[in-house]
Amino acid sequence: MAEARAEHLHEIDVIRILTFGAVIAVHAIAFTEQPANRLAAGGLMVLQFGRELFFALMGFVLVYSAQRRYPGARTFWRRRFPLVATPYVVWTLVYRADGALTGHPSGHGLLSDLLTGNAEYHLYFLLVTMQLYLAFPLILRLVRATASRAGTVLAVVGVLNVAWLAALHDVTPTAPWAAALWGRAYELLPTYAVYVLAGCYAAVHVDRLRPLLRRRSRSLVAVGMGSAALAVVAYAVQLPDRPPRDAADVLQPAMVLTCLAAALLLSVAGARWSDGARRSERLVAEASDISFGVYLAHPLVLQLLLSAGLGNAGQRVPAPLSTVAAFLGAAAGAIAITLVARRTPLSLALTGRLRPEPSELPAVAQPPLPVLSPREATIPS
């Protein structure tokens, strides 16, 4: 008997694209606006939900697929790890070469870069993804065993997660081991535990959540807007004592409010598009499919644009114009790289996707709205 195939949730494509769009906006702002600009930092506070929401989305997709077809841990690892580990190694080499050619080497050896993701600031995301894949068989067991107590589990994990974020944001460690742990916290899966589990439980209860999302969409939008407003208030309250970028730090308790707002608002947007006419459906599907490749390639394009006069160090045009140009240019350039790579034998290595069959390629590839960011970042977003 054939295994049941999971229904494609079109709203997930929309959420994925909008999330990467927010990532582009965050990095465009971060590297074209001055760090002391309070308005720009406030924009970062509202927009830098990308990593958390994407880990939630990843947890959702993995569990949703496993509900219909889970091959077991070994087969899962054999299928999943190459899709991340291969581009991770390849792009580590690419960014090391780029750094050497442009005079901005990573400052670490190859082994160190492979272990820490230091070849470029955004590669930490792949490290955490591989940790999630490694732990997924155990996570799946936990989620299935506690599906009826999801609220309790999320409350406990959420409290622990917020306490950890508070420590990262407000406590300065003195012990060497603690300082090392604080400095690498963004590369560790437990830092995003509540988001991963929220996505996993959402997949288990998707048949109840989807109708609720549509029935209560106005209320959910109101809650999302209120949560975003509270996040801005939390940012403003910190300004007298902290620099703007520190007050808008992505690893802090108030970011939970931003992520809640994004999850609600983007879910409603995705549901409304899915329930409507689904204009440009093929384009949306293609944009979702290439989003990971765009994420991998975007720093190459953005760094070029920053060096050409858009960066906040030696800006040749007004900052707002630089921000818009960086956003559009990095998105378009990364999309172009990914679309070309998808049609070559290097598709897996460069985009994390197997090369599609000729019949699967779109007749006309039109660019959507994806990802971005450069090399001076201390904490990637």
C-alpha positions in Angstrom: 0.0 0.0 0.0 1.4 3.4 -1.0 2.3 5.8 1.9 0.1 8.8 2.3 1.6 12.0 0.9 1.5 15.1 3.1 -0.8 17.8 1.8 1.2 20.8 0.5 0.5 23.8 2.7 0.7 26.8 0.4 0.7 29.2 3.3 4.1 27.8 4.3 5.6 29.1 1.0 4.3 32.6 1.8 5.6 32.5 5.4 9.0 31.3 4.2 9.4 34.1 1.6 8.2 36.9 3.9 10.6 35.6 6.6 13.6 35.8 4.2 12.4 39.2 3.1 12.6 40.4 6.7 16.1 38.9 6.9 17.1 41.0 3.9 15.6 44.1 5.4 17.4 43.5 8.7 20.8 43.2 7.1 20.3 46.1 4.7 19.5 48.3 7.7 22.3 46.9 9.9 25.1 47.7 7.4 23.9 50.9 5.8 22.5 52.8 8.8 24.8 54.1 11.5 24.8 52.1 14.8 23.7 55.2 16.8 20.6 55.6 14.7 17.8 54.9 17.2 15.0 54.7 14.5 17.0 52.2 12.5 17.7 50.0 15.5 14.0 50.2 16.4 13.3 48.8 12.9 15.7 46.0 13.7 13.8 45.2 16.9 10.7 44.6 14.9 12.2 42.8 11.9 14.8 40.5 13.2 12.6 37.5 13.9 14.0 35.5 11.0 16.2 33.0 12.7 13.6 32.1 15.4 10.7 31.9 13.0 12.6 29.8 10.5 13.6 27.3 13.2 9.9 27.1 14.2 9.0 26.6 10.5 11.7 23.9 10.2 10.3 22.1 13.2 6.8 22.4 11.7 7.8 21.0 8.3 9.8 18.1 9.8 7.1 16.9 12.1 4.3 17.5 9.5 6.2 15.3 7.0 6.9 12.7 9.7 3.2 12.5 10.5 2.7 10.8 7.1 6.1 9.2 6.5 9.0 8.9 8.9 11.7 6.5 7.7 13.5 6.1 11.0 16.5 7.9 12.4 19.2 6.5 10.2 17.4 7.0 6.9 16.3 10.5 8.1 19.9 11.5 8.8 21.2 9.9 5.5 18.7 11.9 3.5 18.8 15.2 5.4 22.4 15.8 6.4 23.8 16.0 2.9 21.3 18.8 2.0 22.9 21.0 4.7 26.4 19.6 5.3 27.4 19.7 1.6 26.6 23.4 1.1 28.0 24.2 4.5 31.4 22.9 3.6 31.3 24.3 0.0 30.2 27.8 1.1 32.8 27.8 3.9 35.4 27.3 1.2 33.8 30.0 -1.0 33.7 32.6 1.8 37.3 31.8 2.9 38.4 32.3 -0.7 36.4 35.5 -1.0 37.9 36.9 2.2 41.4 36.2 1.0 40.8 37.8 -2.3 39.1 40.9 -0.8 41.5 41.3 2.1 38.9 40.3 4.7 40.0 36.8 5.8 38.1 35.1 8.5 41.2 35.1 10.7 40.8 31.4 11.6 42.0 28.2 10.2 39.8 26.0 8.0 39.1 23.5 10.7 38.1 26.3 13.1 35.8 27.8 10.5 34.1 24.4 9.8 33.5 23.8 13.5 32.2 27.3 14.3 30.8 28.8 11.1 33.3 31.7 11.3 34.0 31.7 7.5 30.9 34.0 7.3 28.5 35.3 9.9 25.4 33.6 8.5 26.7 30.1 8.4 25.8 29.5 12.1 22.3 28.9 10.8 23.5 25.7 9.1 25.3 24.5 12.2 22.1 24.9 14.2 20.1 23.2 11.5 22.5 20.2 11.6 22.0 20.0 15.4 18.3 20.0 14.9 18.5 17.2 12.4 20.7 15.2 14.8 18.3 15.7 17.6 15.1 15.3 15.6 14.4 11.6 16.3 14.3 12.4 20.0 12.4 15.6 19.5 9.8 13.7 17.5 9.4 11.1 20.3 8.9 13.9 22.8 6.4 15.8 20.7 4.3 12.7 20.0 4.4 11.6 23.6 3.4 15.0 24.9 1.0 16.2 22.1 -1.9 16.4 24.5 0.2 18.5 26.9 1.7 20.8 24.4 0.8 24.0 26.3 2.4 22.8 29.5 5.6 21.7 27.7 5.8 25.0 25.8 5.2 27.0 29.0 8.1 25.2 30.9 10.5 25.4 28.0 9.5 29.0 27.3 10.3 30.1 30.8 13.7 28.4 30.7 14.3 29.9 27.2 13.5 33.4 28.4 15.7 33.0 31.4 18.5 31.9 29.2 18.0 34.9 26.9 17.9 37.2 29.9 21.2 35.8 31.1 22.7 36.3 27.6 21.4 39.9 27.4 22.0 41.1 31.0 24.7 39.0 32.6 28.4 39.5 31.9 30.1 36.1 32.6 33.5 36.2 34.4 34.5 32.5 34.1 36.3 31.7 30.9 34.0 28.7 30.1 30.9 30.9 30.6 32.3 33.7 28.5 32.9 31.1 25.7 29.4 29.8 26.1 27.8 33.2 26.0 29.8 34.1 22.9 28.7 31.0 21.0 25.1 30.8 22.3 23.6 31.8 18.9 25.2 28.7 17.4 23.5 26.3 19.8 20.1 24.6 19.3 18.9 25.0 22.9 18.9 28.8 22.5 16.0 28.3 20.0 14.3 25.4 21.8 10.9 27.0 22.4 10.6 28.1 18.8 11.5 24.6 17.4 9.0 22.9 19.8 6.3 25.5 19.0 6.6 24.6 15.3 6.6 20.9 16.1 3.4 21.0 18.2 1.8 23.2 15.6 2.3 20.5 13.0 0.8 17.9 15.3 -2.3 20.0 15.9 -2.4 21.6 12.4 -5.9 20.3 11.7 -7.2 22.3 14.6 -5.0 25.3 14.2 -5.7 26.0 10.5 -9.5 26.6 11.0 -8.7 28.7 14.1 -6.3 30.8 12.1 -9.0 31.6 9.6 -11.9 32.0 12.1 -10.0 34.3 14.4 -7.8 36.1 11.9 -8.8 39.6 12.9 -8.2 38.9 16.6 -4.8 37.3 15.8 -3.8 40.3 13.8 -4.7 42.5 16.7 -2.7 40.4 19.1 0.3 40.4 16.7 0.2 44.2 16.3 0.0 44.5 20.1 2.9 42.2 20.6 5.0 44.1 18.1 4.2 47.4 19.9 5.3 45.9 23.2 8.6 44.8 21.7 9.2 48.4 20.6 8.3 49.6 24.1 10.8 47.1 25.5 13.4 48.5 23.1 12.7 52.1 24.0 12.9 51.5 27.8 16.4 50.2 27.4 17.7 53.2 25.4 18.8 55.4 28.3 21.2 52.7 29.5 22.2 50.9 26.3 23.4 51.8 22.8 20.6 51.3 20.3 22.0 48.2 18.7 22.5 46.6 22.1 18.9 47.5 23.1 17.7 45.8 19.9 19.8 42.7 20.5 18.3 39.7 18.8 19.1 37.4 21.8 17.0 39.0 24.5 13.6 38.2 26.2 11.7 41.0 24.5 12.5 39.3 21.1 9.9 36.7 22.1 7.3 39.4 21.6 8.7 40.2 18.1 8.6 36.5 17.1 5.0 36.1 18.4 3.9 39.1 16.4 5.7 37.8 13.2 4.3 34.3 13.6 0.7 35.5 13.9 0.9 38.2 11.2 2.7 36.1 8.7 0.5 33.0 9.3 -2.6 35.1 8.7 -1.1 36.6 5.5 -0.2 33.1 4.3 -3.6 31.7 5.1 -5.4 34.5 3.3 -3.2 34.1 0.2 -3.8 30.3 0.3 -7.5 30.7 0.6 -7.7 33.3 -2.1 -7.0 33.2 -5.9 -3.3 32.3 -5.2 -2.0 34.8 -7.8 1.5 33.9 -9.1 1.3 30.5 -7.4 4.1 29.0 -9.5 6.3 32.0 -8.8 5.7 31.8 -5.1 6.5 28.1 -5.1 9.7 28.7 -7.0 10.7 31.6 -4.6 10.1 29.3 -1.7 12.2 26.5 -3.3 15.2 28.8 -3.9 15.1 30.6 -0.6 17.8 28.5 1.1 20.2 29.0 -1.9 19.5 32.8 -1.7 20.4 32.7 2.0 23.6 31.0 1.3 24.7 33.4 -1.5 23.5 36.7 -0.2 26.6 37.9 1.7 28.7 37.7 -1.5 26.4 40.2 -3.2 25.8 42.4 -0.2 29.5 42.7 0.6 30.1 43.8 -3.0 27.4 46.5 -2.7 28.7 47.7 0.6 32.2 48.0 -0.8 30.9 49.9 -3.7 29.7 52.8 -1.5 26.5 51.6 0.2 28.1 50.5 3.5 27.8 52.8 6.5 31.6 53.1 6.8 32.2 55.0 3.5 28.8 55.8 2.2 28.5 57.8 -1.0 24.7 58.2 -1.0 22.2 59.0 1.7 21.7 56.2 4.2 18.0 55.6 3.4 18.7 55.3 -0.3 21.6 53.0 0.5 19.3 50.8 2.6 16.8 50.4 -0.3 19.5 49.8 -2.8 21.2 47.2 -0.6 17.9 45.4 0.0 17.0 45.2 -3.7 20.5 44.6 -5.1 21.4 41.9 -2.7 18.0 40.1 -3.2 18.2 40.3 -7.0 21.9 39.2 -7.1 21.4 36.3 -4.7 18.3 35.2 -6.6 20.2 35.3 -9.9 23.1 33.2 -8.5 20.7 30.6 -7.1 18.6 30.3 -10.2 21.8 29.7 -12.3 23.2 27.3 -9.8 19.9 25.3 -9.6 20.4 24.4 -13.3 23.9 23.0 -12.9 25.5 19.9 -11.4 26.5 22.1 -8.5 22.9 22.6 -7.4 23.2 20.5 -4.2 26.5 22.0 -3.2 25.5 25.6 -3.8 21.7 25.7 -3.0 21.1 22.6 -0.8 18.7 21.3 -3.4 19.1 18.5 -5.9 19.2 19.7 -9.5 15.6 19.6 -10.9 14.6 17.6 -13.9 14.1 19.7 -17.1 10.3 19.2 -16.8 10.4 20.7 -13.3 12.1 24.0 -14.4 9.8 27.0 -14.8 9.4 28.3 -18.3 10.1 31.8 -17.2 12.1 32.5 -14.0 11.0 35.8 -12.4 12.7 36.9 -9.2 10.6 37.0 -6.0 11.5 38.7 -2.7 14.2 36.7 -0.6 17.4 37.2 1.8 20.7 39.1 3.1 23.9 40.7 5.1 28.2 41.4 5.5 31.3 40.7 7.4 31.6 43.1 10.3 28.6 41.6 12.2 29.3 40.5 15.7 26.0 38.7 16.2 24.3 37.4 13.1 20.6 37.9 12.6 
